[in-house]
Amino acid sequence: MPTALIVGPYRFFFWSYDCIEPRHIHVQRDRSRAKFWLDPVSLADSGGFRANELRRVERIILENLDLLRSKWDEYCG
């Protein structure tokens, strides 16, 4: 599972078998996890995160969107 970005306690990654789906990113902190679509950025699924933390994670994604899309394209080509 390639890690695309680490910001504070959050690890942003995707699974190698994810390439059959549209661009997205998984985020994990401890036992909390979420999946965000990247085109456009929207929450796909989550578990364990509170709403305010999901908004924080979404802001991080938006601030690093070009990088995350680039990492996806680099790996999934």
Order of alpha helices (4+ residues) and beta strands (2+ residues): beta-beta-beta-beta-beta-alpha-alpha
